[in-house]
Every structure is written in structure tokens, then in C-alpha cells.
Amino acid sequence: MLFTTVMKSNKEFSRAYNKGRYCVSREVCVYYIRNSSPFNKLGITTSKKLGNAVQRNRARRIIRAAYRLSEEFIPIGFDMVVVARSGIIGKKSTDIERFFKGRLPDEIRRSENERAFKK
């Protein structure tokens, strides 16, 4: 991944959940918040509601592949937590990639414009 590092600490995940905004599709929910670095941080979570370990790991691989292919469309400087939802079972990375290329960047830019307008 070109502009992205892996998010590992619980503090970073909690910050995105509690203070960030979110964008939802049937397959994933993405929490995002601006960070003060010239790159993105990506964290992926899957719950046991998705199924066994094989299905959860497949969901993480699909999300990672979709993000890697659409990374250039996503604005830089954000912490993002991608939460897999039950709709991801049986999907391919191209389905999630469509969300990452289309709706997610639009939502991020819209929220940044709202934030700039409020100041």
C-alpha cells in the first residue's frame, strides 16, 4: 500500500470509533477521522458474527485487496477503521472496491467541506 500504514493500537481504533465519522454500505462500515500525518492508517475488524476464522480472514483479505486497488482515490491524512458486516459473505473484492472508489471518497470530502465551513 502506497500511502497507508497499518493501525494496530486500541487507542487509534477507539479514537476513530468515538470521535470520527462513518460511511456505511451493505458489506462494510468505515469509520474515519483526520490525522496529522501525510499518510493514511488502516485498521480492519471482523466479528465472530461473520462466521468461523476462515470466513473472517477471507473478509479481511477482500477488504485489504479492495483498499489497495482503490487507494489512489481516497484522500490522504485519515485514520480509517473498516468493519466487515454480514453482507460481505460471498462477495468479491470488486464489490467492495466500488464502494471504496465511489461513495467513500465523496463522503470524506463532503465531511471535510462541512468541517471547513463551520470554522
Secondary structure as UniProt FT lines:
FT   STRAND          4..6
FT   HELIX           10..19
FT   STRAND          21..24
FT   STRAND          28..34
FT   STRAND          40..45
FT   HELIX           48..50
FT   HELIX           53..70
FT   HELIX           71..73
FT   STRAND          78..84
FT   HELIX           86..88
FT   TURN            89..90
FT   HELIX           93..101
FT   HELIX           103..118
//
